[in-house]
Amino acid sequence: MHVLLFDIDGTLIRSGGAGKAAMEGGLTKAFGITEIQDVVPYGGRTDEAIVRDLLRVHGIEVTPENIVKLQQAYQNALQETLHSQRGEVCRGILELMPRLTSSNTVTLGLLTGNVRSGAERKLLHYNLWHYFPFGGFADDTHDRSEVARRAVREAEKHLGREVERNRVWVIGDTPHDVKCARDVNARAVAVGTGWHSMEELAASNPDFLVEDLSQATELLRAWGIH
C-alpha cells in the first residue's frame, strides 16, 4: 500500500489568493492595520509561520495571544474570500482523484501548512475534502517537518499498521514540500502547478517532477495502478 500525502495550495487547488486575502483582512480586522506590507512569503509554509511573520513585519508583538487572535480572524474571513476570489482546481486533479480512490494499492491523505479547519473550508469549497480521510495539519506548530511527521502517524493510525517510508509519497508544488518529504524519509513528487518554476523544483531534487497531475502515467505505474 502506497500512502499519498497531498499538499493543498498550488497542488490540489489555486484559490485565487483567497488565503492571502483572508490573512490580510484578518490583520485589518483584528489589529486595525490598513497598510499591508506585502513582503511575507506564503508558498509551502505553515499558517502559524505566516502569522508570526505578518505580526513581526507590522510591528505587532508575537505572543501566543496575538497569534491566536490573527488565526481566528483569518478563519472568520476565509469563507468569504473563497467565494469572492476566482480560484480553480489544479489541472489533472478532478480526473486523478476518482482513479486513486478506486484503487486498492494507494491510500490518500493531506500534508498541508493549513490548520485543519482552513484545509477543510478550502477543500469543501472545491468539493475535494471527501477524498482525504486523514492528514497532517499545522495546528499549533510552525514547523512543516513536524506536520509531515504528524501526517505519517495519521496514515499509520488510519491503516492500523506501520508504513514503510519508501511507500510514503509527498506531493507538492514547492521545494519546501520536497524537503519535508526528505525529513520523514519519504519520496517526493514536485508538481509545477504552483508558483515555482520547473527549474526551481528540479533543483530541489524530487523523485518525480511533472508539470501537472494530468501527466501522471509514470506515477500511476509506480503506485501499482495500470
C-alpha positions, -999 to +999 in steps of 0.1 A: +000+000+000+014+034-010+005+064+011+000+096-010+002+128+010-011+158-009-003+195-003-033+217-009-025+252-022-008+251-056-011+213-057-048+204-054-062+240-058-053+275-067-076+296-045-070+329-064-053+344-034-082+337-010-059+326+018-037+357+015-068+380+012-082+364+044-050+367+063-046+404+053-082+410+060-078+394+094-048+416+101-070+447+095-100+433+114-080+421+145-053+448+147-066+478+127-037+475+102-047+493+070-014+495+052-003+459+045+034+453+039+034+427+011+067+411+020+058+378+037+061+346+016+032+322+017+041+292-005+049+259+012+047+274+047+025+268+077-003+292+087+015+298+120+048+307+103+030+332+081+011+346+110+043+351+130+059+369+101+029+391+095+028+402+131+065+409+132+065+429+099+037+451+111+052+458+144+029+437+165+043+417+194+045+380+185+027+365+216+006+334+218-025+356+223-018+377+192-011+345+171-045+331+181-062+364+175-049+367+139-055+330+132-091+333+144-097+365+123-082+347+093-106+317+097-135+341+101-126+358+068-117+327+048-152+316+038-160+350+023-127+353+004-131+317-011-163+329-026-151+364-037-117+353-052-117+334-085-099+301-079-097+267-096-089+230-091-054+223-104-052+206-138-055+168-136-069+166-101-105+160-109-096+131-132-070+117-109-088+116-076-116+091-085-089+068-101-068+069-070-097+063-046-109+033-066-075+016-064-066-009-036-029+000-039-030+035-025-045+055+003-048+093+002-041+119+029-031+155+033+001+172+043-005+209+045+006+241+061-031+249+067-047+243+100-073+216+098-103+240+098-088+261+070-079+230+050-115+217+054-130+251+043-109+252+012-114+217+001-151+217+008-154+248-013-138+229-042-156+196-034-124+177-027-125+172+011-142+138+009-112+122-009-089+126+022-098+105+053-067+117+073-039+142+072-012+162+088-022+198+096-004+228+110-024+233+141-002+245+170+031+244+150+051+265+126+074+236+117+064+220+083+086+189+091+065+183+123+034+184+101+050+157+079+056+135+109+020+140+120+008+130+086+028+098+087+014+090+122-021+096+110-015+074+080-004+046+103-034+051+125-057+050+095-042+018+082-037+002+116-001-006+110+033+009+103+041+020+068+074+017+050+088+051+044+097+043+008+060+038+002+051+072+015+049+099-011+047+137-005+031+155-035+035+193-035+044+223-056+073+238-036+108+230-026+095+230+010+074+200+002+104+181-012+123+190+020+096+178+044+094+145+023+131+140+030+127+148+066+105+118+070+124+096+045+095+097+021+096+100-017+089+134-032+067+144-062+071+180-073+043+195-094+046+227-115+010+240-108+021+264-081+043+295-082+078+279-086+094+273-119+102+238-131+139+248-128+134+257-092+116+225-085+142+204-103+169+220-082+152+206-050+159+170-064+124+154-062+120+118-071+094+128-098+088+161-114+057+168-135+042+200-149+008+190-136-010+158-124-026+152-158+009+138-166+008+111-140+012+080-162+047+071-147+035+079-112+004+057-116+027+029-127+049+034-096+018+033-074+007+000-090-022+015-109-025+004-146 
